[in-house]
Amino acid sequence: MQVTCKIETEAFQRSLRQWASTTTRELSKALNARLFYMMLRFYALIPPMQVAAARQKVRVYLNTVLSARTRTLKSGKIKSRPARQQLNRAILIAQARRKKAGLAPFIPSEEGFADKMSKAAAKIRRSGISGQGYLKSSVVKVLKALNGGFAQWGFAAKSGGKGSLGLTKPAVPPNAALAKIGAEYGLDASAGNVGVFKNSKGAVQLATPGVNPAAVASLNIGLIDGNDAKVAAVMNPALSRAIADERAEMDRYLTAVAQDIAKQAEEGRLTIDV
């Protein structure tokens, strides 16, 4: 399924041309760098911006117990059943999805009901929780293509597993450019990284030296049929703002350059021919 983002880019292209005329870097390299910064903004702005908080919200929602189940002991004391046997929202969703798919619901009296129901609910939790930030994952792949060491918000040190001789993976700091741009939107490492999904792809065609170089990023995201309008409603505003904010950043730089030139001319350190 293809989602088309219609974005006004005339003002951005105008600022880009003006900015490119001031850089001392080879133009193709400068364009690749500009694309990286714009995609960083896009990554930060795609909802949910606070991925970790969104995961926690979904976790609480799915684990909410809707009807507490108990059992009566021989002594007459009432004891709560294990958490996996409680009727929570994840279980109801799992049963509803089976019904929608034309499958018979799990019946408590059936053998192995608890295990079957637990596995089905666990699947709902995994997809619901880890899926937060799914739309960002294709952008992560683009950013890795532009900057192979892109580590999102970084990673904590990790102890080695079985057979690792006790080795520990060192902590990886947040990407410096992301930390700087994220701060503009009130984000830091607590925002949380996103997973990289197989059906979410991103690729880059790097600008190369030439008469008219161009850097191109492409995103390919697997969607459930009928969700294209919903995704467009999420992605369009994020991309529009990313482009607008990156244009504003270029304009701020151009203003600073113009002010510096004017100051040099005023102090007699620069001659301007008119």
C-alpha positions, 0 to 999 in steps of 0.5 A: 500500500502506498501513502503519498505525502503532498508537501510544499517544498518551494520555500525549502528549495529556495533556502537550500539553494541559498544555503548551498551557495555559502557552504565550503563543502563539496555540494553533494556531501553538503546535500547528504548532510542536509538530508540527514538533519531533515530526516532526524527532525522527521524521526523525532516528530513522527508520533509518538514522540515519547515512545517509552511513555507510549509503550507504558501507556499501552502496557497499562491499558492491556494489563488492566484487570476488568474482572478479578477472578478468585478461588475459595480455599477449603478453609473458606478463605478467598484467594486471588487467582494468578495474574495470568488467569485474571480477565484483563483487556489483552484477553478480551482483545485476543478473543475478539480477534479470534472471533473476527478471524472466524475462529472459535473463542477459547473456552475456560472448560477446555483442556489447556485453556490457561496456556492457550489464552496466555499465549494469545494475550502475550502476542497482543501485548508484544505487538501492541507495546513493541509496535509503538514507534513502528512508523519511525522505524523506516526513518531509522533505516534511512538515517543508518544509511546516511550515518552508519553509526546512528544509534538513536538515543543510545544504549545502556551497557549490556552484560554478555549472555551465555558463552560470552565469558562475562564480557559486557557491551559498553554503553552507546551514547545518543547520536549527538545530532539527534540530541541537539535537534531533539532538545528543540522539541523537548526530547531527550534519551528518555523518549526511547528508541524504536525497534527495526521491523522487517516490513518497514524499509528505508533506503537512500540514494546519496547525492554524488558529484555532478552538475545537478546532484540530488539526495533522495530518501525512500520509505516503504512501510507495510500497512494493514489494508484501509490504514493508508488515510490514517497513516497519511494523517500522521506522517504528513504533518510530521514531514511538513513540520520537519521541512519547515523547521529545517528551512528555518534553520537554514534561514537562521544560518543565512541571516547570521552570515549576512549580519557577519558580512554587514559587520565586516563591511561596517568595520572596514574589514570587507569591501562590497562592490556594487 
